[in-house]
Amino acid sequence: MGVPLVIFSVFLGIIAATIALPNERHKLSEKCTFNEDCATGLFCSSCSVEFKGSRCVRSLTTNPFKLLNTSLPFNKYAYLTTHNSFAIKRRPIPDPTPVVTFTNQEDTISQQLSNGVRALMLDTYDFKGDVWLCHSFGGKCHDFTAFEPAINALKEVENFLSSNPSEIVTLILEDYVEVPNGLTNVFIASGLIKYWFPISNMPKDGKDWPLVKDMIAKNYRLIVFGSQKHKEESEGIAYQWNYMVENQYGKDGMVEGKCPKRKDSSELNDRSKSLVLINHFRTIPIQKVTCKVNSEDLINMLSTCHVVAGNRWANFVAVDYYKRSDGGGSFQAVDMLNGKLLCGCDDVHACALGYSCTIRSK
Ligand SMILES: *[C@@H]1O[C@H](CO)[C@@H](O)[C@H](O)[C@H]1NC(C)=O
């Protein structure tokens, strides 16, 4: 990591210097008591499996569209992805039935998006005559596994896209909706249809995606992938596995030095799919240990999967409790991916300084 890490530290130093508050706020990895103790882009968090007490750790992505430019194809950038983005502790809607299922995240979809998350994994089900987000089993949603009607989450995405006209959001749906046009109707009702990226513009033959700046200009700023093949034809919802390869999720995917593919995906090195998604989260999410999962382990897995994917770096990196880390976490991982993808360096900040570290591997 050498040089880019130094550059990165200098960069953080510059951030800290420009803030220049009367009581200088704490930098990355410094001890803290409250979130307000930490500089912008950091929050105060514990990671008892790595260190005692609380330290300032990252809570914000680096936006490559802003730091650099939007002149490259969509598949030349990396995007922080939250797994089960909707499964948060504080249930978004009041409901007398307690949720008896796992949670995977801590803050709302709006907060995730404003912290730089750019892809959301959502599980959609038919429930109560509507489409709901559930964390369920056997393809059926129950009162105790239901989180909220999908429209609530989609409205948060709509709100983000309308207030941020240069951003692109990807939704990756594990879709159990059987009602014809059930999903389409909720996309229409949420106001998201106007941002819909048409499948006719998605490359199926391993070619590059359109340039980000063109997607922004056309307002094609919502990409939706689903898990039901027939809906590509019937509803125009892209079948994820036509465009993307993905590694195994959960425990079976987290074996050091290995990067097996997920059952539904073609081989990771299948270059006819231009996008690469890497999952890195436990089968059973445990917030306390996630800080380790999201730190060095994650960077190592991304390097392992890079090789298995035929020297391709991930475009999407999917995690639980995305802000939990021992320092840079998933944010540093995405900075690395963007560095590799955009200029061959270990950190996207090096690209901004005009460095070109190796020949681009993708
Ligand atoms: C945009 O950024 C990339 C990565 O740093 C660089 O290779 C490219 O030349 C830049 N394009 C423009 C038009 O500035």
The ligand as a MOL file (V3000), in Angstrom:
LIG
                    3D

  0  0  0     0  0            999 V3000
M  V30 BEGIN CTAB
M  V30 COUNTS 14 14 0 0 0
M  V30 BEGIN ATOM
M  V30 1 C -11.2730 11.0770 -15.6410 0
M  V30 2 O -10.5830 10.3870 -14.6250 0
M  V30 3 C -9.8550 9.2700 -15.0840 0
M  V30 4 C -9.2730 8.5650 -13.8480 0
M  V30 5 O -8.4220 9.4040 -13.1300 0
M  V30 6 C -8.7850 9.7000 -16.0670 0
M  V30 7 O -8.0920 8.5830 -16.5450 0
M  V30 8 C -9.4470 10.4390 -17.2250 0
M  V30 9 O -8.4530 10.9470 -18.0760 0
M  V30 10 C -10.3090 11.5620 -16.7100 0
M  V30 11 N -11.0400 12.1330 -17.8220 0
M  V30 12 C -11.1800 13.4450 -18.0050 0
M  V30 13 C -11.9570 13.8680 -19.1970 0
M  V30 14 O -10.6970 14.2610 -17.2400 0
M  V30 END ATOM
M  V30 BEGIN BOND
M  V30 1 1 1 2
M  V30 2 1 1 10
M  V30 3 1 2 3
M  V30 4 1 3 4
M  V30 5 1 3 6
M  V30 6 1 4 5
M  V30 7 1 6 7
M  V30 8 1 6 8
M  V30 9 1 8 9
M  V30 10 1 8 10
M  V30 11 1 10 11
M  V30 12 1 11 12
M  V30 13 1 12 13
M  V30 14 2 12 14
M  V30 END BOND
M  V30 END CTAB
M  END
